């Protein structure tokens, strides 16, 4: 493992917030991490001080210097095992997610085309249950391998035990900061069945006169859609969608539908509906609004951007103002998708 003290996190968060951590630890293998933890246990000393596990920092907002250890997996590589029409793809948790998507398309392994260009690494993708354009990683996730940071034990955790939901997993609740994911195994198909349920994706294919899309054509359309709405974090600091799409009960949905007949919504079941947070934010008048060095992205009001500050204050103030307005106008409390540290 490589360790760095008083380490700058400027390059490790896509918001571009200039903070430091007490110690940055990069893990190169599961075995090395296990030995490190067990040595500390034998010496009766804690292996880590307030461990925080990060990927590429594409879903983080640091509000201050982190007074503890930050762990990052640099475990790379992949192995493939084909079973009939299915491929089991096991990837090191430090693999860049979009590189994995392209690898799969190049080799005829299907199921994650709609998740193209989502930033970050595959380990963090399994924590967050990333999703876009009608697909989520849980749809193909088979197993997660992780080291228990309290014991050094290697765990093999089936996807069904991870309690996956909308941007949710047990790694974000009772397992938070307990496990460092070392490998993720996806169950992919050699038979391509395009997922075109998302309206905008189908429309783009139609505009391009594509009737029977290839996996690469689906990927290219997804990338075009993302680039048309979302800023590149390499040039404009952001962490993608700042807020989750809220789920409301049927009573509130009916009340709002009477006030806003054109309100978009996704029916979850007869009791619950999911509303686009971007629509709520726009209706509240926040599209394109700037507050200090923070702004709501003009092309996608779900995204808050950093216009140059090295601190998080303006972003937090803007997020709170939006939350307050949406609550007052719609009686809906927006929840951040971004992890605020």
Order of alpha helices (4+ residues) and beta strands (2+ residues): beta-beta-alpha-beta-beta-beta-beta-beta-alpha-alpha-beta-beta-beta-beta-beta-alpha-alpha-beta-beta-alpha-beta-beta-alpha-beta-beta-beta-alpha-beta
